[in-house]
Amino acid sequence: MTESPAVAIDAVSKSFGRGASAITVLNDVSVMIAQREFFTLLGPSGCGKTTLLRLIAGFEVTDSGRILIEGQDVTLTPPFRRPVNTVFQNYALFPHLTVAQNVGFALEEQRLPADRIRARVGEALEMVRMQSYAQRRPSELSGGQQQRVALARALAPRPKVLLLDEPLSALDLKLRKEMQIELKQLQAQAGITFLFVTHDQEEALTLSDRVAVMQGGRILQMGPPRDIYEAPTHRFVADFIGDINLIEAEALPANALRLGDGTVLSVPHAALGKVTLAIRPERARILAAGSGQLQAQLVHTAYLGTALLHKLRLADGSTFLIRQSDLGQSPPATGAMVGLELPTDSLRVLMQ
């Protein structure tokens, strides 16, 4: 028997306000999230990702469409009756309660027997490696430790789906990277579905089984992180995820592209009309002047620790970036003319 999706969003729309002043936040969004999947909603502020999370949690009501959790329609079900829990940006721990009391709070509300509460609290704290902090107050914990307690509190009632609304955004960069790894391990250990909301592209690529990129209340592209990064299907997706070179071009017959400076390139699957040519900085290479498909002038080279980032100027005056991972190869001098190699299998043609 086929498993029901952990979460099914069916043609959901949501607006705020009334009449002419109404703002559409979600526009006919549909998506299915599999059991035990780490699924991420990624997009800029205002794209609708947090609103979608709140609809799943039951904190907002849809204007149209349905929300199903494990095959059960919960569109009109109140939040406390939905088999989900939410971890917010603000961990909202009770300052007057100990760590153990915070984790057990929802279990107390469910009126579980005391021995079961102790067992569940111990299990949740062990999962986030906070057993030795059980009797401390939130004020005695670091930001990372508070985040772990918030996760333990959300996991203790054993929800079917854990909703995470940018839970790492308050942490400093180093701790955030450490917690990314721990969060992925925690999801595998808990064996439940995680639905994660973030505007951080690196977080999304690092953590997710699948990513849905949102803009303007719609999902533009959805798939595994590698597909989203390597094969974007939309200009916004290509530009939002990491660094990329975007070159305006005109698609000609026979899979040819004419750039603004008149250069003609051969590319696969080019539709006719105005398009954008996209290539990641790490996919292009610097060659000797006169070689390659394009010519450019090296404007600046920045040392990034693990790579060199070259900023170049094309003939039409636009900027082109190349990330060079081979630090043993000396870069050309600033101001030098160079050739650019653009491997055909790394080029993407995006409709404007």
TIDOLUM-811527 format. One record per residue: x, y, z of N, C-alpha, C in turn; residue number from 1. Coordinates in steps of 0.02 Angstrom, whole numbers, plus 32768, in hexadecimal, padded with zeros to 4 digits. Example, Ala and Ser with C-alpha at 12.3 -4.5 7.8 and 13.67 -1.06 7.14 Angstrom:
# TIDOLUM-811527
- nx_ny_nz_cax_cay_caz_cx_cy_cz_k
- 8294_7EE4_8186_8267_7F1F_8186_8294_7F5B_8186_1
- 8282_7F90_8162_82AC_7FCB_8165_8285_8002_818A_2
END
This chain:
# TIDOLUM-811527
- nx_ny_nz_cax_cay_caz_cx_cy_cz_k
- 802B_7FC4_8000_8000_8000_8000_802C_803E_8000_1
- 801E_806E_7FD4_8045_80AB_7FCE_8038_80D9_8009_2
- 806F_80F6_8024_8069_8125_805C_8048_8165_8045_3
- 801E_8182_806F_8004_81C5_8061_803C_81F7_806B_4
- 803C_822D_8045_806D_8262_8052_8067_827B_809A_5
- 80A0_828E_80B7_809D_82AB_80FA_8073_82EB_80F9_6
- 807D_8314_80C6_8057_8352_80BE_8044_8358_8074_7
- 8005_8368_8067_7FEF_8376_8023_7FCD_83BB_8022_8
- 7FE8_83E8_7FFB_7FCC_842B_7FF2_7FA9_842B_7FAE_9
- 7F68_8436_7FAE_7F40_842F_7F71_7F21_8472_7F5E_10
- 7F3F_8493_7F2C_7F24_84D1_7F0F_7F13_8505_7F45_11
- 7F41_8513_7F71_7F36_8541_7FA9_7F44_8589_7F94_12
- 7F16_85B4_7FA4_7F1E_85FC_7F9A_7F10_8621_7FDC_13
- 7F31_8659_7FE5_7F28_8680_8022_7F36_86CA_8014_14
- 7F07_86F5_8028_7F10_873D_8023_7F04_875D_8067_15
- 7F22_8798_806F_7F15_87BF_80AC_7EF8_8802_8097_16
- 7EC7_881A_80BD_7EA5_8858_80AB_7E66_8849_8082_17
- 7E42_887E_8071_7E04_8876_804D_7E00_88A5_8012_18
- 7DD8_8892_7FE1_7DCA_88BD_7FA8_7E09_88CE_7F81_19
- 7E0C_890E_7F6C_7E44_8924_7F42_7E87_8924_7F67_20
- 7E84_8927_7FAA_7EC2_8929_7FD1_7EDB_88E3_7FE3_21
- 7EB8_88AF_7FCF_7ECD_886A_7FDF_7F10_885A_7FBF_22
- 7F39_8837_7FE5_7F7C_8821_7FCD_7F7B_87D5_7FC9_23
- 7F87_87BB_7F8D_7F8A_8772_7F84_7FCF_8759_7F99_24
- 7FD1_872E_7FCB_8011_8715_7FE6_8020_86D0_7FC9_25
- 7FED_86A7_7FBE_7FF6_8665_7F9F_7FC3_865F_7F66_26
- 7FDA_8647_7F2D_7FB0_8645_7EF2_7FAF_85FE_7ED4_27
- 7F7C_85D7_7EE8_7F71_8595_7ECB_7FAE_8567_7ED2_28
- 7FC7_8560_7F0F_8003_8539_7F1D_7FF0_84F0_7F2A_29
- 8012_84C2_7F08_8009_847A_7F13_804E_8459_7F1B_30
- 8054_842E_7F4D_8092_840A_7F57_8084_83CD_7F84_31
- 80A8_8397_7F77_80A4_835C_7FA2_80E7_834E_7FC2_32
- 80E7_8343_8003_8124_8337_8029_8122_82F0_8044_33
- 8155_82C9_8035_8155_8282_8044_8162_8275_808E_34
- 8150_823A_80A3_815F_8223_80E7_81AA_8223_80F2_35
- 81BF_823D_812D_8205_823D_8143_8233_8266_8115_36
- 8215_8295_80F1_823C_82C0_80C5_8251_8300_80E9_37
- 828D_8318_80D9_82A1_835B_80F0_8294_838A_80B5_38
- 825E_83AF_80BB_8246_83DA_8084_824D_8423_8098_39
- 8268_844B_806A_8275_8492_807A_824F_84C0_804B_40
- 822E_84F2_8068_8212_852A_8043_8245_8562_8044_41
- 825D_8575_800A_8293_85A6_8005_827B_85E2_7FDC_42
- 828B_861E_7FF3_8279_8659_7FCC_8286_8698_7FF4_43
- 8282_86D1_7FD2_828E_8711_7FF4_8255_8723_8023_44
- 825F_8756_804C_8229_876D_8078_81ED_8782_804E_45
- 81B2_876F_8066_8175_8782_8043_815F_8753_800C_46
- 8182_871B_8002_8171_86EE_7FCB_8137_86BF_7FDD_47
- 8125_86BA_801C_80ED_8691_8031_8100_8652_8056_48
- 8140_8646_8061_8155_8606_807F_813F_8600_80C8_49
- 8144_8634_80EF_812F_8631_8135_80E3_862C_813B_50
- 80C0_864E_810F_8077_8649_810E_8061_8601_8100_51
- 8083_85E1_80D1_8073_859B_80C2_807F_856F_80FF_52
- 80B7_857B_8122_80C5_8555_815F_808F_8560_8193_53
- 8079_859E_819B_8045_85AE_81CD_8002_858E_81BA_54
- 7FF4_8588_8179_7FB7_8567_8164_7FB9_851C_8176_55
- 7FF3_84FE_816D_7FFB_84B7_817E_7FF4_84AD_81CA_56
- 800F_84DD_81F0_800B_84D9_8239_7FC4_84E7_8252_57
- 7F9C_850A_822A_7F59_851C_823F_7F53_8561_825D_58
- 7F89_8589_825A_7F88_85CC_8276_7F65_85FE_8247_59
- 7F5E_85EC_8208_7F38_8612_81D7_7F08_85E3_81B4_60
- 7ED4_85FF_8195_7EA2_85D7_8171_7EA6_85E7_8126_61
- 7EA3_85B4_80FC_7EA8_85BD_80B4_7E6A_85E3_809A_62
- 7E74_8608_8064_7E3B_8625_8040_7E1C_85F0_8013_63
- 7E47_85C6_7FF6_7E2F_858E_7FCD_7E63_8558_7FCD_64
- 7E50_851C_7FB9_7E7E_84E4_7FB8_7E7B_84BB_7FF8_65
- 7EA1_8484_7FF9_7E9F_8456_8032_7EE6_8447_804B_66
- 7EEA_8434_808B_7F28_841D_80A9_7F1A_83D9_80C8_67
- 7F42_83A8_80B5_7F3A_8364_80D0_7F7B_834F_80F2_68
- 7F75_8330_812B_7FAE_8313_814F_7FA3_82C8_8155_69
- 7FCF_82A2_8137_7FC9_8259_8134_7F83_8244_811C_70
- 7F6B_8266_80E8_7F2C_8253_80C9_7EEE_8270_80EA_71
- 7EF4_8290_8123_7EBB_82AC_8147_7EB5_82F7_8138_72
- 7E7B_830C_8123_7E6E_8353_8115_7E6C_837A_8156_73
- 7E9D_83A8_815F_7EA0_83CF_819D_7E95_8419_818F_74
- 7E7A_8429_8154_7E72_846F_8140_7E50_849A_8174_75
- 7E1D_847E_8195_7DF7_84A3_81C7_7E03_848B_820E_76
- 7E34_845F_8216_7E44_8443_8258_7E6C_8476_8280_77
- 7E5B_8483_82BF_7E81_84B3_82E8_7EC8_849B_82F4_78
- 7EF6_84C9_8301_7F3D_84B7_8308_7F4B_8480_833A_79
- 7F29_8482_8374_7F39_8452_83A9_7F23_840B_8399_80
- 7EFB_8404_8364_7EE5_83C1_8350_7F0B_83A7_8313_81
- 7F3B_83CC_82FB_7F63_83B6_82C2_7FA2_8392_82DA_82
- 7FB6_835C_82B9_7FF1_8336_82D0_8033_8355_82BA_83
- 803A_8396_82C8_8077_83BB_82B5_808E_83E3_82F1_84
- 80CD_83F7_82EF_80E8_8426_8320_8114_8457_82FB_85
- 811D_8492_8319_8142_84C8_82F7_817B_84E0_8323_86
- 81B5_84EB_8302_81EE_850D_8322_81F6_8550_8300_87
- 81F2_8586_8327_81F2_85CA_830B_8238_85E9_830F_88
- 823F_8623_82ED_827D_8649_82F2_828C_865A_833A_89
- 8258_8673_835D_825E_8681_83A4_824B_8640_83C9_90
- 8279_8624_83ED_826E_85E1_8409_8237_85E0_843D_91
- 8227_861B_845A_81ED_8622_8487_81ED_85EF_84C0_92
- 8228_85E5_84DE_822C_85B9_8519_8211_85DF_8556_93
- 81F1_85BB_8583_81D7_85DA_85C0_8211_85E8_85EF_94
- 821F_8627_85FF_825B_8637_8627_8259_861D_866E_95
- 821C_8613_8689_8216_85FE_86D0_8217_85B2_86D8_96
- 8219_858E_869F_821A_8545_86A2_8260_852A_8692_97
- 826F_84F0_86AD_82AF_84CF_869C_82AB_84B4_8655_98
- 82E4_849E_863C_82E6_847F_85F9_82B6_8444_85F7_99
- 82B9_8418_8629_828D_83DD_862A_8244_83F1_862B_100
- 8234_8425_8652_81EE_843C_8656_81D7_845A_8614_101
- 8203_847F_85F3_81F2_849A_85B2_81E3_8463_8580_102
- 820D_8430_857F_8204_83F9_854F_81C5_83D2_855F_103
- 81B5_83CB_859F_817B_83A4_85B2_813A_83CB_85B5_104
- 813C_840C_85A5_8100_8436_85AE_80C5_841C_8585_105
- 80D0_840F_8544_8099_83F8_8519_807F_83B4_8530_106
- 80AC_838B_854B_8098_8349_8563_806C_834F_85A2_107
- 807D_8381_85CB_8053_838E_8606_800D_83A4_85F0_108
- 800B_83CD_85BB_7FCA_83E4_85A2_7FA1_83AA_8587_109
- 7FC3_8377_856E_7FA0_833B_8555_7F8C_830C_858D_110
- 7FA0_831D_85CB_7F90_82F7_8608_7FA8_82AE_8603_111
- 7FE5_82A7_85E9_8004_8265_85E8_801B_8253_862F_112
- 8020_8212_863E_8039_81FE_8680_8080_8218_868B_113
- 8091_8225_86CA_80D2_8243_86DA_810C_8219_86C2_114
- 8108_81D7_86C7_8140_81AE_86B2_814A_81B1_8666_115
- 8113_81B7_8641_811A_81BD_85F8_8137_8201_85E5_116
- 8124_8234_860A_813F_8277_85FE_818A_8276_860A_117
- 81A0_8259_8642_81E8_8256_8651_820D_8230_861A_118
- 81F0_81F9_8603_8211_81D1_85CF_8215_81F8_858E_119
- 81DF_821A_857B_81DF_8240_853D_8210_827B_8540_120
- 8211_829D_8579_823F_82D5_8582_8287_82BD_857D_121
- 8297_8286_85A0_82DA_826B_859D_82EE_8256_8557_122
- 82C0_8238_8533_82CD_8222_84EF_82DB_825E_84C1_123
- 82B2_8293_84C8_82BA_82CF_849E_82FB_82F3_84AE_124
- 830C_82F9_84EE_834A_831B_8501_8387_82F3_84EB_125
- 8382_82B1_84EE_83B9_8288_84D6_83C3_8291_848A_126
- 838C_8298_8466_838F_82A0_841E_83B5_82E0_840B_127
- 83AE_8315_8434_83D1_8354_8425_840F_835E_8451_128
- 8422_8329_8476_845D_8329_84A1_845B_8361_84D5_129
- 8423_8365_84F8_841B_8398_852C_8406_837A_856F_130
- 8414_8338_8579_83FE_8317_85B7_841C_8338_85F5_131
- 845B_834D_85F0_847D_8368_862B_8466_83AF_863C_132
- 843C_83CD_8611_8424_8411_861D_83DB_8412_8634_133
- 83C1_83D8_8646_8379_83D2_8653_835F_8401_8689_134
- 8388_8410_86BB_8372_8439_86F3_8386_8483_86ED_135
- 83A2_8495_86B6_83B5_84DC_86AC_8379_8504_8692_136
- 837E_8547_869A_834C_8574_867F_8364_858D_863A_137
- 8336_85A3_860F_834B_85BD_85CD_8380_85F4_85D0_138
- 837D_861F_8603_83AD_8655_8608_83F5_863C_8614_139
- 83FC_85FE_8629_843D_85E1_8635_8459_85BC_85F8_140
- 8436_85C1_85C0_844A_859D_8583_8461_85CC_854D_141
- 848D_85B4_8521_84A1_85DA_84E6_8469_85D8_84B2_142
- 8471_8600_847D_843F_8600_8448_8437_85BC_8428_143
- 846E_859A_841C_846B_8558_83FD_844A_8525_842B_144
- 8457_852B_846C_8438_84FC_849C_83ED_8509_84A1_145
- 83D9_8549_84A0_8391_8558_84A1_836F_853C_8462_146
- 8392_8540_842A_8375_8525_83ED_836A_84DA_83F2_147
- 8399_84B7_8412_8392_846F_841B_8357_845F_8449_148
- 834E_8487_847D_8316_847C_84AA_82D3_8487_8485_149
- 82D1_84BB_845B_8294_84C8_8434_8284_848C_8406_150
- 82B8_846F_83E9_82AF_8434_83BF_8296_83F9_83E8_151
- 82B4_83EF_8423_829F_83B8_844E_8256_83C0_8463_152
- 8243_83FD_8474_81FD_840B_8489_81CD_83FB_8450_153
- 81E2_840B_8412_81B5_83FE_83D8_81B2_83B4_83C8_154
- 81E8_838F_83D6_81EA_8348_83C4_81CB_831B_83FA_155
- 81C9_8333_8437_81B2_8309_846F_816B_82EE_8464_156
- 813C_8314_8449_80F8_82F8_843E_80F4_82C9_8402_157
- 812D_82BD_83E0_8131_8290_83A7_8101_82A4_836E_158
- 810A_82E0_8353_80DF_82F6_831C_80EC_82CE_82DD_159
- 80BC_82CE_82AF_80C5_82AF_826E_80F3_82DA_8242_160
- 80ED_831C_824B_8113_834B_8222_812E_8382_8251_161
- 816E_8393_8249_818B_83CA_826F_8195_8404_823F_162
- 8178_843E_8250_817C_847B_8229_81B1_84A8_8247_163
- 81DF_84BF_821F_8216_84E8_8238_8219_852A_8212_164
- 820B_8561_8235_8208_85A3_8216_824A_85C9_8223_165
- 827A_85C1_81F7_82BB_85E1_81FB_82D9_85DB_8242_166
- 82DE_859F_825D_82F3_8597_82A3_833D_85A6_82AF_167
- 8365_85AB_827A_83AD_85B6_8283_83C1_85FF_8278_168
- 8391_8629_8266_83A3_866D_8250_83C0_8698_8288_169
- 83B2_8688_82C7_83CB_86B0_82FF_8411_869C_8314_170
- 842D_8667_82F8_846E_864E_830C_84A5_866F_82E3_171
- 84E2_8672_8300_851A_868C_82DA_852E_865A_82A4_172
- 8558_8671_8274_8565_864A_8238_8583_8605_8248_173
- 85B5_8602_8274_85D5_85C3_8283_85A5_8592_82A3_174
- 857F_85AA_82D4_854F_857F_82F7_8517_856A_82C8_175
- 8503_8597_829C_84CE_8586_826C_84E4_854C_823F_176
- 8523_854D_8229_853C_8516_81FF_853F_84D4_8226_177
- 8554_84D8_8265_8555_849C_828F_850F_8480_8298_178
- 84DF_84AD_82A4_849B_8497_82B0_8479_847B_8272_179
- 848F_8492_8237_8475_8475_81F9_8481_842A_81F7_180
- 84C0_8417_8207_84D2_83D0_8207_84AA_83AA_823C_181
- 84A5_83C8_8278_8481_83A7_82AE_8437_839F_829E_182
- 841B_83D2_827D_83D4_83CF_826D_83C5_8397_823B_183
- 83F0_838F_820B_83E7_8359_81DA_83ED_8315_81FC_184
- 841D_830D_8229_8426_82CF_824D_83EA_82C2_827B_185
- 83D0_82F7_8299_8397_82F1_82C6_8359_82D9_829F_186
- 8350_82F3_8263_8316_82DF_823B_831A_8295_822A_187
- 8356_827E_8218_835E_8237_8208_8351_820C_8246_188
- 8368_8223_8280_835F_81FE_82BE_8315_81FC_82D3_189
- 82F3_8235_82CC_82AD_8238_82E0_8280_8211_82AF_190
- 8295_820D_8270_826F_81E7_823F_822C_8205_822D_191
- 8227_8248_8232_81E8_8269_8220_81F6_829D_81EA_192
- 81C0_82B9_81CF_81C5_82EB_819A_81D6_832E_81B8_193
- 8208_8350_819B_8219_8394_81AE_8207_83C2_8174_194
- 81E1_83F6_8183_81D2_842A_8152_81F4_846A_816A_195
- 8225_8480_8144_8254_84B5_815A_8249_84F3_812E_196
- 8245_852D_814D_823E_856C_8129_827D_8596_8133_197
- 8299_85AF_80FC_82D5_85D9_8101_82DC_8605_80C4_198
- 8301_863C_80CC_8315_8665_8093_835E_865A_8082_199
- 837F_862D_80AA_83C7_8621_80A2_83D2_85E7_8071_200
- 83EF_85F6_8037_83F8_85C3_8003_8426_858B_801A_201
- 845B_859C_803E_848A_8568_8054_8468_8537_8084_202
- 8440_8551_80B2_841A_8526_80DF_83EF_84F5_80B8_203
- 83CB_8510_8087_839D_84E7_805F_83C3_84AF_803A_204
- 83FB_84C1_801C_8421_848F_7FF6_8440_845B_8024_205
- 8456_8470_805F_8478_8444_808E_8449_8412_80AE_206
- 840D_8428_80C0_83E1_8400_80EA_83B0_83D4_80C4_207
- 839B_83E9_8089_835D_83D0_806D_8363_8391_8042_208
- 832E_8369_8044_8325_8335_8011_8308_8355_7FD2_209
- 82D9_8383_7FDB_82BE_83AA_7FA4_82B4_83F2_7FBA_210
- 82B8_841F_7F88_82B0_8467_7F95_827A_8481_7F66_211
- 824E_84AC_7F80_821E_84D0_7F57_8230_851A_7F5A_212
- 8242_8538_7F21_8254_857E_7F1E_8215_85A6_7F10_213
- 8207_85D7_7F3B_81CA_85FE_7F36_81D8_8647_7F25_214
- 81AB_8664_7EFF_81AC_86AC_7EF2_8164_86C2_7EE3_215
- 8151_86FA_7EFF_810F_8716_7EF1_80D5_86E8_7EFE_216
- 80DA_86BF_7F31_80A3_8693_7F44_809D_8655_7F1A_217
- 80CF_8646_7EF2_80CE_8609_7EC8_810E_85E1_7ED2_218
- 810B_85A1_7EC4_8146_8577_7EC1_815F_8577_7E7A_219
- 819C_8591_7E6F_81B8_8596_7E2C_81DB_8556_7E16_220
- 81FD_8535_7E45_8220_84F7_7E34_8226_84CE_7E73_221
- 8222_848C_7E6B_8226_845F_7EA4_824E_8421_7E90_222
- 827B_840B_7EBC_82A2_83D0_7EAD_82DC_83C8_7EDE_223
- 8306_8395_7ED3_8341_838C_7EFE_8370_83C9_7EFA_224
- 8396_83D6_7F2E_83C2_8411_7F2D_83F0_8414_7EF1_225
- 840C_83DB_7EDC_843A_83DC_7EA3_8416_83F3_7E63_226
- 83D9_83DC_7E59_83B3_83F1_7E1E_83A4_843C_7E20_227
- 8391_8454_7E5B_8381_849B_7E61_83BE_84C5_7E51_228
- 83F8_84AF_7E69_8436_84D6_7E5F_8451_84CE_7E18_229
- 8455_8491_7E01_8476_8483_7DC1_8449_848F_7D84_230
- 8408_8487_7D8D_83DB_848B_7D53_839E_84B6_7D63_231
- 83A9_84F7_7D72_836F_8522_7D7E_8346_852A_7D3F_232
- 8304_852E_7D47_82D8_8535_7D0D_82BC_857B_7D06_233
- 82CC_85A6_7D35_82B0_85E9_7D36_82E8_861A_7D49_234
- 82E6_8655_7D2B_831B_8686_7D38_831F_8698_7D82_235
- 82E5_86A1_7DA3_82E6_86B3_7DE9_8309_867C_7E12_236
- 82F9_863D_7E05_8318_8606_7E2A_8363_8606_7E20_237
- 8379_860E_7DE2_83C1_860F_7DD3_83E4_8647_7DF8_238
- 83C5_8681_7DFB_83E5_86BB_7E19_83E1_86B9_7E65_239
- 83AD_8699_7E81_83A4_8698_7EC9_83D1_8665_7EEB_240
- 83E0_862E_7EC9_8408_85F8_7EE7_8451_8601_7ED5_241
- 8479_861A_7F03_84C1_8620_7EF9_84D3_8654_7EC5_242
- 8514_8656_7EB3_852C_8684_7E80_8522_8666_7E3B_243
- 8512_868F_7E0A_850A_8677_7DC6_8515_86B0_7D95_244
- 852E_869F_7D5A_8535_86D0_7D24_84F8_86CC_7CF8_245
- 84D8_8705_7CEC_849D_8709_7CC2_84AC_8738_7C88_246
- 84A6_871F_7C4B_84B6_8745_7C0F_8478_8747_7BE2_247
- 8464_8784_7BD1_842A_878B_7BA4_843E_8774_7B5E_248
- 8410_8751_7B3C_8420_8735_7AFA_83E1_872D_7AD2_249
- 83EA_871F_7A91_83B2_8710_7A65_83BC_86CA_7A49_250
- 838B_869F_7A53_8390_865B_7A3A_837E_8659_79EF_251
- 83AB_863B_79C8_83A4_8636_7980_8394_85EE_796D_252
- 8381_85E1_792E_8377_859C_7919_83B6_8572_7921_253
- 83AE_8531_7921_83E6_8501_7925_840C_8506_7967_254
- 83E7_8514_799E_8405_8515_79E1_8440_8545_79E6_255
- 8439_8580_79CA_846D_85B3_79CE_8454_85EE_79F8_256
- 8482_860F_7A1B_8472_864A_7A42_849E_8684_7A2B_257
- 8480_86BE_7A21_84A7_86FA_7A10_84A7_8728_7A4D_258
- 84E3_8736_7A66_84EA_8763_7A9F_84E8_87AB_7A8A_259
- 84E8_87D8_7ABA_84E2_881F_7AAC_851B_883B_7A82_260
- 8557_881D_7A89_8590_8836_7A63_8596_8815_7A1F_261
- 8564_87EC_7A0C_8566_87CC_79CB_8581_8785_79CC_262
- 85A0_8770_7A03_85BB_872C_7A08_8583_86F9_7A02_263
- 858E_86C4_79DB_855D_868F_79D3_8577_8650_79F4_264
- 854F_8633_7A21_8561_85F5_7A44_8531_85BE_7A30_265
- 854A_8581_7A32_8520_8546_7A27_850E_8529_7A6A_266
- 84CD_8521_7A76_84B5_8507_7AB6_847D_84D5_7AAA_267
- 8472_84A8_7AD9_843B_8478_7AD0_83F8_8496_7AE3_268
- 83C3_8482_7ABF_837E_8490_7AD3_836F_84DB_7ADA_269
- 8382_8502_7AAA_8373_854A_7AAD_8333_8559_7A87_270
- 8300_8573_7AAB_82C3_8589_7A89_82D0_85CC_7A67_271
- 82A9_85DD_7A36_82B3_861B_7A12_829B_8656_7A3C_272
- 82BC_8690_7A32_82A7_86CD_7A54_82DA_86E4_7A88_273
- 82C5_8714_7AB0_82F0_8730_7AE4_82F7_86FE_7B1D_274
- 8335_86F0_7B2F_8342_86C0_7B65_837B_86DC_7B90_275
- 8389_86B7_7BC6_83C3_86C7_7BF1_83EF_8689_7BF4_276
- 842F_8693_7BE7_8461_865E_7BEC_847D_865F_7C33_277
- 847D_8625_7C54_8494_8621_7C99_84CC_85EE_7CA0_278
- 84FF_85FF_7CC9_8534_85D0_7CD8_8551_85E2_7D1D_279
- 855C_85AF_7D46_8578_85BA_7D89_85C2_85CE_7D84_280
- 85DA_85F8_7DB2_8620_860F_7DB0_8653_85D7_7DB3_281
- 8643_85A0_7DD6_8673_8569_7DDC_8675_853D_7D9E_282
- 8646_8546_7D70_8644_851D_7D33_866D_853B_7CFA_283
- 8679_857C_7CFA_869F_859C_7CC5_86EA_859B_7CD7_284
- 8715_85A2_7CA4_875D_85A1_7CAF_877E_85DA_7C89_285
- 87B4_85F3_7CA6_87DC_8627_7C85_8810_8606_7C59_286
- 8815_861E_7C1A_8847_8606_7BEB_8872_8640_7BD3_287
- 88A1_8631_7BA9_88CA_8666_7B8B_889F_8692_7B5E_288
- 88B1_86D1_7B57_888D_86FF_7B2C_8889_86E2_7AE5_289
- 884E_86EA_7AC6_8845_86CF_7A83_8827_868A_7A82_290
- 8827_8667_7ABB_880B_8624_7AC0_87C4_8627_7ADC_291
- 87A1_85EE_7ADA_875E_85EA_7AF7_8729_860C_7ACE_292
- 86EC_860E_7AEB_86B3_862A_7AC7_86AC_8675_7ACF_293
- 86C4_8690_7B08_86BE_86D8_7B16_8701_86F4_7B29_294
- 8708_8737_7B20_8743_875B_7B37_872F_878C_7B6E_295
- 875B_8795_7B9E_874B_87C0_7BD6_878A_87DE_7BF3_296
- 8782_8811_7C1C_87B9_8831_7C3F_87B2_8823_7C8A_297
- 87EA_880C_7CA8_87E9_87FE_7CF0_87EA_8840_7D17_298
- 87B7_884B_7D3F_87B0_8889_7D65_87CB_8883_7DAB_299
- 87BD_8849_7DCC_87D1_8841_7E12_87D1_87F7_7E24_300
- 87FF_87E4_7E51_8800_87A0_7E6B_87FD_87A3_7EB7_301
- 87CE_877D_7ED5_87C5_877B_7F1E_87D7_8736_7F38_302
- 87FD_8732_7F6F_880E_86F3_7F8E_87D9_86E1_7FC1_303
- 87B9_86A6_7FB8_8782_8691_7FE3_8795_865B_8015_304
- 87D5_8648_8016_87EB_8614_8043_87ED_85D0_8020_305
- 87B4_85BB_8005_87B1_857B_7FE2_87B1_8584_7F96_306
- 87AE_85C1_7F7F_87AB_85CE_7F37_87BF_8617_7F29_307
- 87CA_8625_7EEA_87D3_8669_7ED2_8795_867D_7EAA_308
- 877D_86B9_7EB7_8743_86D2_7E91_875B_870A_7E63_309
- 8756_86FE_7E22_876B_872E_7DF0_872F_8756_7DD6_310
- 8736_8797_7DD6_8703_87C2_7DB9_871E_87DB_7D76_311
- 86F9_87CE_7D41_870E_87E0_7CFD_86DA_880D_7CDD_312
- 86F0_8831_7CA8_86C4_885C_7C82_86C0_8843_7C3B_313
- 8683_8834_7C23_867A_881D_7BDF_867B_8858_7BAF_314
- 867A_8848_7B6E_867F_887C_7B3B_8646_88AE_7B3E_315
- 860A_8897_7B55_85D1_88C5_7B59_85D0_88EC_7B9A_316
- 8603_88E3_7BC5_8608_8908_7C04_85EA_88E5_7C3F_317
- 85C9_88AC_7C34_85AA_8888_7C6C_85DF_8861_7C93_318
- 85CE_8850_7CD1_85FC_882C_7CFE_85F4_87E1_7CF7_319
- 862B_87BD_7CFD_862A_8774_7CFB_8656_875B_7D33_320
- 863E_8729_7D5A_8663_870E_7D92_867C_86C8_7D83_321
- 86B9_86B9_7D9A_86D4_8675_7D96_86F1_8664_7DDB_322
- 86DD_862A_7DF5_86F9_8611_7E34_872C_85DB_7E24_323
- 876A_85E8_7E36_87A2_85BA_7E26_87B5_8594_7E65_324
- 87A9_8552_7E66_87B8_852A_7EA2_8801_8515_7EA5_325
- 8825_8515_7E6D_886B_8502_7E6B_8896_853D_7E80_326
- 88A7_853F_7EC1_88CE_8577_7EDB_8917_8575_7EC7_327
- 892D_853C_7EAC_8972_8536_7E96_897E_8557_7E53_328
- 8949_8567_7E2F_894F_8586_7DED_894D_85D2_7DF5_329
- 8982_85F4_7DE1_8985_863C_7DE8_8953_865E_7DB9_330
- 892D_868F_7DD3_88FD_86B1_7DA8_8920_86E4_7D7B_331
- 8902_86F8_7D44_891E_872C_7D1A_8922_876E_7D40_332
- 8949_879C_7D27_894F_87DD_7D47_890F_8806_7D3D_333
- 8900_882F_7D6F_88C7_885B_7D69_88CD_8888_7D2C_334
- 8898_888C_7D05_8899_88B4_7CC8_88A8_888C_7C8A_335
- 88BF_884D_7C92_88D1_8824_7C58_8893_880C_7C34_336
- 8899_8803_7BF2_8864_87E5_7BC9_886B_879A_7BCC_337
- 8832_8777_7BD3_8833_872E_7BD8_87FA_8712_7BAD_338
- 87FE_86D1_7BA1_87C7_86AD_7B81_879F_8689_7BB5_339
- 875F_867A_7BA6_8733_8657_7BD4_871A_8617_7BB3_340
- 8722_85DF_7BD7_8707_85A0_7BC0_86C5_8594_7BE4_341
- 8690_858A_7BBD_864E_857E_7BD8_8638_8538_7BC2_342
- 8643_8505_7BEC_8630_84C1_7BD8_85E6_84BC_7BC6_343
- 85D8_849E_7B8E_8593_849C_7B75_8564_847A_7BA6_344
- 857B_8445_7BC9_854F_8422_7BF7_8542_8449_7C37_345
- 8564_8482_7C40_8558_84AB_7C7C_852F_84E9_7C6C_346
- 851E_84F3_7C2D_84F6_852D_7C19_84AB_851D_7C21_347
- 8487_854D_7C3A_843E_8547_7C40_841E_8582_7C1B_348
- 83EB_8573_7BF3_83C7_85A7_7BCF_8384_85B1_7BF2_349
- 8379_85ED_7C0C_833D_85FD_7C32_8312_862F_7C0C_350
- 82D1_8621_7C09_82A3_8650_7BEA_829C_868D_7C17_351
- 8298_86C7_7BF9_8292_8704_7C20_8249_870F_7C36_352
END
